């Protein structure tokens, strides 16, 4: 299972080498799907097997991995692995135990050809430090993103690295009450990054007290209603990235990865009137788009 068609293409390549495989199915996670949609697809495909399947996903922390862990909670016999690639899948379908298949895939990651032999290590350029003796007050960098998938591939890899995050803060009263979702979020959180899962009022109290001073934080929420509650509790939100909101009943598409309901629109207008600059940017490499302009089309 993968983001996009990668899993299906990997299976096609594997079958080119190993022949038709009746005991392997590929699932593509599409941009228009949310985690519940993907969980439904996993359940349907898994039901086609006589025994509990092994699931191989593309990256740890991505939506395919998170949905798989939710499925595993209800089906403890299912094993979930990340790192989908042709060497791993090929070894697995040939009957190699997964532990050994992983080692074979690791061994395949190596320079190829004589040109790499005896190549000297590149010299490291020393970092120049300008010591000014002046004390600098550490600033807390709060980045805000509306992303219905919360911690998934784009957040765990691209945004974490682009923003140099030290903490992910997931806010939502419903999330705090959901033990399964909290476990999935803890599993998905990148190594070395702290995680907070808070109610809106709890988050507002901690932010306003300066608890995260000196940290670079990405606040993640599922919808603008949570941010409205933060603003009403005195939290200043200068900029908000509307990244991902899936299609729902009575919603309309305003960007490739954003669909809004009437309630969402009212909340966005409220945030705009409160001085929050709303923009849309799915991944760091894309340009920012004025979200209120997208909303007015």
LOMIRO-791949 format. One record per residue (C-alpha): x, y, z; residue in one letter; residue number from 1. Coordinates in steps of 0.5 Angstrom, whole numbers. Example, Ala and Ser with C-alpha at 12.3 -4.5 7.8 and 13.67 -1.06 7.14 Angstrom:
<sites>
<x=25	y=-9	z=16	res=A	n=1>
<x=27	y=-2	z=14	res=S	n=2>
</sites>
This chain:
<sites>
<x=0	y=0	z=0	res=X	n=1>
<x=3	y=7	z=-2	res=X	n=2>
<x=1	y=14	z=-3	res=X	n=3>
<x=-1	y=14	z=-10	res=X	n=4>
<x=0	y=9	z=-15	res=X	n=5>
<x=7	y=7	z=-13	res=X	n=6>
<x=5	y=0	z=-9	res=X	n=7>
<x=1	y=-2	z=-16	res=X	n=8>
<x=7	y=-1	z=-20	res=X	n=9>
<x=12	y=-4	z=-15	res=X	n=10>
<x=7	y=-10	z=-16	res=X	n=11>
<x=7	y=-10	z=-23	res=X	n=12>
<x=15	y=-10	z=-23	res=X	n=13>
<x=15	y=-16	z=-18	res=X	n=14>
<x=10	y=-20	z=-23	res=X	n=15>
<x=15	y=-18	z=-29	res=X	n=16>
<x=20	y=-22	z=-25	res=X	n=17>
<x=16	y=-27	z=-21	res=X	n=18>
<x=10	y=-28	z=-25	res=X	n=19>
<x=3	y=-27	z=-23	res=X	n=20>
<x=2	y=-27	z=-16	res=X	n=21>
<x=-5	y=-29	z=-13	res=X	n=22>
<x=-3	y=-28	z=-6	res=X	n=23>
<x=-1	y=-20	z=-7	res=X	n=24>
<x=-6	y=-14	z=-7	res=X	n=25>
<x=-4	y=-7	z=-8	res=X	n=26>
<x=-8	y=-1	z=-5	res=X	n=27>
<x=-7	y=6	z=-8	res=X	n=28>
<x=-8	y=12	z=-3	res=X	n=29>
<x=-11	y=17	z=-7	res=X	n=30>
<x=-11	y=25	z=-6	res=X	n=31>
<x=-19	y=25	z=-5	res=X	n=32>
<x=-19	y=19	z=0	res=X	n=33>
<x=-18	y=20	z=8	res=X	n=34>
<x=-16	y=15	z=13	res=X	n=35>
<x=-23	y=12	z=14	res=X	n=36>
<x=-24	y=11	z=7	res=X	n=37>
<x=-17	y=8	z=7	res=X	n=38>
<x=-19	y=3	z=13	res=X	n=39>
<x=-25	y=1	z=9	res=X	n=40>
<x=-21	y=-1	z=3	res=X	n=41>
<x=-16	y=-5	z=7	res=X	n=42>
<x=-22	y=-8	z=10	res=X	n=43>
<x=-25	y=-10	z=4	res=X	n=44>
<x=-18	y=-13	z=1	res=X	n=45>
<x=-16	y=-16	z=7	res=X	n=46>
<x=-23	y=-20	z=7	res=X	n=47>
<x=-21	y=-23	z=0	res=X	n=48>
<x=-15	y=-27	z=4	res=X	n=49>
<x=-16	y=-34	z=7	res=X	n=50>
<x=-11	y=-32	z=13	res=X	n=51>
<x=-9	y=-25	z=16	res=X	n=52>
<x=-5	y=-21	z=11	res=X	n=53>
<x=2	y=-18	z=12	res=X	n=54>
<x=2	y=-11	z=10	res=X	n=55>
<x=8	y=-7	z=7	res=X	n=56>
<x=7	y=1	z=7	res=X	n=57>
<x=11	y=6	z=3	res=X	n=58>
<x=13	y=10	z=9	res=X	n=59>
<x=13	y=10	z=17	res=X	n=60>
<x=8	y=15	z=19	res=X	n=61>
<x=4	y=16	z=13	res=X	n=62>
<x=-3	y=15	z=12	res=X	n=63>
<x=-3	y=8	z=9	res=X	n=64>
<x=2	y=6	z=15	res=X	n=65>
<x=-3	y=10	z=20	res=X	n=66>
<x=-9	y=6	z=17	res=X	n=67>
<x=-6	y=0	z=17	res=X	n=68>
<x=-4	y=0	z=25	res=X	n=69>
<x=-12	y=2	z=26	res=X	n=70>
<x=-13	y=-4	z=22	res=X	n=71>
<x=-8	y=-8	z=26	res=X	n=72>
<x=-11	y=-6	z=33	res=X	n=73>
<x=-18	y=-10	z=31	res=X	n=74>
<x=-14	y=-16	z=28	res=X	n=75>
<x=-8	y=-17	z=32	res=X	n=76>
<x=-5	y=-23	z=27	res=X	n=77>
<x=-4	y=-18	z=22	res=X	n=78>
<x=4	y=-15	z=21	res=X	n=79>
<x=5	y=-8	z=19	res=X	n=80>
<x=12	y=-6	z=16	res=X	n=81>
<x=14	y=0	z=12	res=X	n=82>
<x=20	y=1	z=7	res=X	n=83>
<x=16	y=-2	z=1	res=X	n=84>
<x=21	y=-3	z=-5	res=X	n=85>
<x=22	y=-8	z=-10	res=X	n=86>
<x=27	y=-12	z=-7	res=X	n=87>
<x=23	y=-13	z=0	res=X	n=88>
<x=17	y=-15	z=-4	res=X	n=89>
<x=21	y=-20	z=-9	res=X	n=90>
<x=24	y=-23	z=-3	res=X	n=91>
<x=17	y=-23	z=1	res=X	n=92>
<x=13	y=-26	z=-5	res=X	n=93>
<x=19	y=-32	z=-5	res=X	n=94>
<x=17	y=-34	z=2	res=X	n=95>
<x=23	y=-31	z=5	res=X	n=96>
<x=21	y=-29	z=12	res=X	n=97>
<x=20	y=-22	z=13	res=X	n=98>
<x=26	y=-21	z=18	res=X	n=99>
<x=31	y=-24	z=13	res=X	n=100>
<x=27	y=-20	z=7	res=X	n=101>
<x=29	y=-13	z=10	res=X	n=102>
<x=36	y=-15	z=11	res=X	n=103>
<x=36	y=-17	z=4	res=X	n=104>
<x=33	y=-10	z=2	res=X	n=105>
<x=38	y=-7	z=6	res=X	n=106>
<x=44	y=-10	z=3	res=X	n=107>
<x=41	y=-8	z=-4	res=X	n=108>
<x=42	y=-1	z=-2	res=X	n=109>
<x=49	y=0	z=-4	res=X	n=110>
<x=53	y=4	z=-9	res=X	n=111>
<x=54	y=0	z=-16	res=X	n=112>
<x=60	y=-1	z=-20	res=X	n=113>
<x=68	y=0	z=-20	res=X	n=114>
<x=67	y=8	z=-20	res=X	n=115>
<x=65	y=8	z=-13	res=X	n=116>
<x=71	y=4	z=-10	res=X	n=117>
<x=77	y=8	z=-6	res=X	n=118>
<x=73	y=14	z=-7	res=X	n=119>
<x=75	y=19	z=-2	res=X	n=120>
<x=71	y=22	z=3	res=X	n=121>
<x=68	y=29	z=1	res=X	n=122>
<x=72	y=34	z=5	res=X	n=123>
<x=67	y=38	z=10	res=X	n=124>
<x=67	y=45	z=11	res=X	n=125>
<x=68	y=48	z=18	res=X	n=126>
<x=62	y=52	z=20	res=X	n=127>
<x=64	y=59	z=22	res=X	n=128>
<x=61	y=61	z=29	res=X	n=129>
<x=60	y=69	z=30	res=X	n=130>
<x=61	y=70	z=37	res=X	n=131>
<x=57	y=76	z=39	res=X	n=132>
<x=57	y=75	z=47	res=X	n=133>
<x=50	y=78	z=47	res=X	n=134>
<x=44	y=74	z=50	res=X	n=135>
<x=39	y=72	z=45	res=X	n=136>
<x=32	y=71	z=47	res=X	n=137>
<x=30	y=64	z=44	res=X	n=138>
<x=23	y=65	z=41	res=X	n=139>
<x=18	y=60	z=40	res=X	n=140>
<x=16	y=59	z=33	res=X	n=141>
<x=9	y=56	z=32	res=X	n=142>
<x=7	y=54	z=25	res=X	n=143>
<x=-1	y=52	z=24	res=X	n=144>
<x=-3	y=47	z=19	res=X	n=145>
<x=-10	y=45	z=18	res=X	n=146>
<x=-9	y=38	z=16	res=X	n=147>
<x=-15	y=32	z=17	res=X	n=148>
<x=-10	y=27	z=17	res=X	n=149>
<x=-6	y=30	z=22	res=X	n=150>
<x=1	y=26	z=22	res=X	n=151>
<x=2	y=23	z=16	res=X	n=152>
<x=7	y=23	z=10	res=X	n=153>
<x=8	y=30	z=8	res=X	n=154>
<x=8	y=32	z=15	res=X	n=155>
<x=13	y=27	z=18	res=X	n=156>
<x=18	y=28	z=13	res=X	n=157>
<x=17	y=34	z=9	res=X	n=158>
<x=14	y=39	z=14	res=X	n=159>
<x=18	y=37	z=20	res=X	n=160>
<x=25	y=38	z=16	res=X	n=161>
<x=23	y=44	z=12	res=X	n=162>
<x=21	y=47	z=19	res=X	n=163>
<x=26	y=44	z=23	res=X	n=164>
<x=21	y=42	z=28	res=X	n=165>
<x=22	y=40	z=35	res=X	n=166>
<x=15	y=39	z=37	res=X	n=167>
<x=8	y=37	z=34	res=X	n=168>
<x=2	y=39	z=37	res=X	n=169>
<x=-4	y=36	z=35	res=X	n=170>
<x=-10	y=39	z=38	res=X	n=171>
<x=-18	y=37	z=38	res=X	n=172>
<x=-22	y=35	z=44	res=X	n=173>
<x=-25	y=29	z=40	res=X	n=174>
<x=-17	y=26	z=39	res=X	n=175>
<x=-16	y=27	z=46	res=X	n=176>
<x=-22	y=22	z=48	res=X	n=177>
<x=-19	y=17	z=43	res=X	n=178>
<x=-14	y=12	z=45	res=X	n=179>
<x=-13	y=9	z=39	res=X	n=180>
<x=-12	y=15	z=35	res=X	n=181>
<x=-7	y=17	z=40	res=X	n=182>
<x=-3	y=11	z=40	res=X	n=183>
<x=-3	y=12	z=32	res=X	n=184>
<x=-1	y=19	z=33	res=X	n=185>
<x=5	y=17	z=38	res=X	n=186>
<x=7	y=11	z=33	res=X	n=187>
<x=7	y=16	z=27	res=X	n=188>
<x=11	y=22	z=30	res=X	n=189>
<x=18	y=22	z=27	res=X	n=190>
<x=24	y=20	z=32	res=X	n=191>
<x=27	y=26	z=36	res=X	n=192>
<x=21	y=30	z=35	res=X	n=193>
<x=16	y=31	z=41	res=X	n=194>
<x=9	y=30	z=41	res=X	n=195>
<x=3	y=34	z=45	res=X	n=196>
<x=-4	y=32	z=44	res=X	n=197>
<x=-9	y=37	z=47	res=X	n=198>
<x=-16	y=40	z=48	res=X	n=199>
<x=-17	y=47	z=45	res=X	n=200>
<x=-17	y=50	z=52	res=X	n=201>
<x=-11	y=46	z=55	res=X	n=202>
<x=-7	y=48	z=49	res=X	n=203>
<x=-9	y=55	z=49	res=X	n=204>
<x=-7	y=55	z=57	res=X	n=205>
<x=0	y=52	z=55	res=X	n=206>
<x=1	y=57	z=49	res=X	n=207>
<x=-1	y=63	z=53	res=X	n=208>
<x=4	y=61	z=59	res=X	n=209>
<x=10	y=61	z=55	res=X	n=210>
<x=11	y=53	z=56	res=X	n=211>
<x=14	y=52	z=49	res=X	n=212>
<x=19	y=58	z=49	res=X	n=213>
<x=25	y=57	z=45	res=X	n=214>
<x=21	y=51	z=41	res=X	n=215>
<x=19	y=50	z=34	res=X	n=216>
<x=12	y=48	z=34	res=X	n=217>
<x=7	y=45	z=28	res=X	n=218>
<x=0	y=46	z=31	res=X	n=219>
<x=-4	y=41	z=27	res=X	n=220>
<x=-12	y=41	z=27	res=X	n=221>
<x=-17	y=37	z=23	res=X	n=222>
<x=-22	y=43	z=22	res=X	n=223>
<x=-22	y=51	z=23	res=X	n=224>
<x=-27	y=50	z=28	res=X	n=225>
<x=-21	y=48	z=33	res=X	n=226>
<x=-17	y=54	z=31	res=X	n=227>
<x=-23	y=59	z=32	res=X	n=228>
<x=-23	y=56	z=39	res=X	n=229>
<x=-16	y=57	z=40	res=X	n=230>
<x=-17	y=65	z=38	res=X	n=231>
<x=-23	y=65	z=43	res=X	n=232>
<x=-18	y=63	z=48	res=X	n=233>
<x=-13	y=69	z=47	res=X	n=234>
<x=-8	y=65	z=42	res=X	n=235>
<x=-6	y=69	z=37	res=X	n=236>
<x=-5	y=66	z=30	res=X	n=237>
<x=-2	y=70	z=25	res=X	n=238>
<x=-1	y=65	z=19	res=X	n=239>
<x=-5	y=59	z=18	res=X	n=240>
<x=-4	y=54	z=13	res=X	n=241>
<x=-10	y=50	z=10	res=X	n=242>
<x=-7	y=44	z=8	res=X	n=243>
<x=-12	y=38	z=7	res=X	n=244>
<x=-19	y=37	z=8	res=X	n=245>
<x=-23	y=31	z=5	res=X	n=246>
<x=-29	y=31	z=1	res=X	n=247>
<x=-35	y=30	z=5	res=X	n=248>
<x=-43	y=31	z=4	res=X	n=249>
<x=-45	y=38	z=2	res=X	n=250>
<x=-38	y=40	z=2	res=X	n=251>
<x=-35	y=44	z=-4	res=X	n=252>
<x=-28	y=43	z=-7	res=X	n=253>
<x=-24	y=50	z=-7	res=X	n=254>
<x=-17	y=47	z=-8	res=X	n=255>
<x=-14	y=40	z=-10	res=X	n=256>
<x=-14	y=38	z=-3	res=X	n=257>
<x=-19	y=42	z=0	res=X	n=258>
<x=-26	y=41	z=1	res=X	n=259>
<x=-30	y=46	z=5	res=X	n=260>
<x=-37	y=46	z=8	res=X	n=261>
<x=-42	y=52	z=10	res=X	n=262>
<x=-39	y=51	z=17	res=X	n=263>
<x=-32	y=51	z=15	res=X	n=264>
<x=-33	y=57	z=11	res=X	n=265>
<x=-36	y=61	z=17	res=X	n=266>
<x=-30	y=59	z=21	res=X	n=267>
<x=-25	y=61	z=16	res=X	n=268>
<x=-29	y=68	z=15	res=X	n=269>
<x=-29	y=69	z=23	res=X	n=270>
<x=-21	y=67	z=23	res=X	n=271>
<x=-20	y=72	z=17	res=X	n=272>
<x=-24	y=78	z=21	res=X	n=273>
<x=-19	y=76	z=27	res=X	n=274>
<x=-13	y=78	z=23	res=X	n=275>
<x=-11	y=71	z=21	res=X	n=276>
<x=-8	y=70	z=15	res=X	n=277>
<x=-10	y=64	z=11	res=X	n=278>
<x=-6	y=61	z=6	res=X	n=279>
<x=-6	y=54	z=2	res=X	n=280>
<x=0	y=50	z=1	res=X	n=281>
<x=0	y=43	z=1	res=X	n=282>
<x=8	y=42	z=1	res=X	n=283>
<x=14	y=46	z=2	res=X	n=284>
<x=16	y=46	z=-5	res=X	n=285>
<x=9	y=49	z=-7	res=X	n=286>
<x=8	y=57	z=-7	res=X	n=287>
<x=3	y=60	z=-2	res=X	n=288>
<x=-4	y=61	z=-5	res=X	n=289>
<x=-9	y=66	z=-1	res=X	n=290>
<x=-14	y=62	z=2	res=X	n=291>
<x=-19	y=67	z=2	res=X	n=292>
<x=-19	y=68	z=-5	res=X	n=293>
<x=-20	y=61	z=-7	res=X	n=294>
<x=-26	y=61	z=-2	res=X	n=295>
<x=-29	y=67	z=-6	res=X	n=296>
<x=-29	y=63	z=-13	res=X	n=297>
</sites>
